[in-house]
């Protein structure tokens, strides 16, 4: 009587096959690049023709690991990589050498309060510890994984013992995840498009703090997706009405006819973390 079960695997796992390959005799043939297993051949995977495969891998890896971590939904926090903590803001003013740099430093100091608001918002989400009947966690804090507002978001979750996600991007200059991202939920992307997709696949609310080109890119893509009905409405919370109205004239966009009056209702302005969290809880009818 055999112990073999009908549902036993017929083929070896990929890792086992890789181990077998490592033990092969060394000959000119086995040392040739052509003989490498395709999934272990980095030179092959980095070919231009393999870009679609790399897209798929970058989509799948993060998706699968977030599933395994029981991440049901995320509170995504966008914002600048340059806004200092309040304690560091005065140093920028002291270092200003001309009128222009002084204006910039003073405005940076004005925005430094948002570091604390981003941190507090993440604390509120982490403390809420929202889970569903299947054990999936909701409103898990997710940032771009970098410094400044992103660091504040991950730091706030860390303050209250909650895990948080960091979606980092490879850039020509040094770019490392901040130290408050949960290590097993720290991801690195080559493709901006796949990174932005992962921000929104699980997003159930998005907090947008003052920022530059990157923040604008993420924010306006989100608005476009909601405006065109590609994704369902969710709380989109713009921190700092004064900043946003100074840098973007939403009312004029509407009066020019390039957006519709209802488009101005796709987002709302907030000033504090408490205000933002209350808006999220009200939208989903979750107790806060």
Helices and strands as residue ranges (DSSP letters): H 14-22, G 33-35, G 38-40, H 42-45, G 48-50, H 51-68, E 74-78, H 86-95, H 99-111, H 113-128, E 130-131, E 137-138, E 140-143, H 149-159, E 165-169, G 183-185, E 186-189, H 192-201, E 203-208, H 213-227, E 235-239, H 241-247, H 250-255, G 261-265, E 268-270, H 273-284
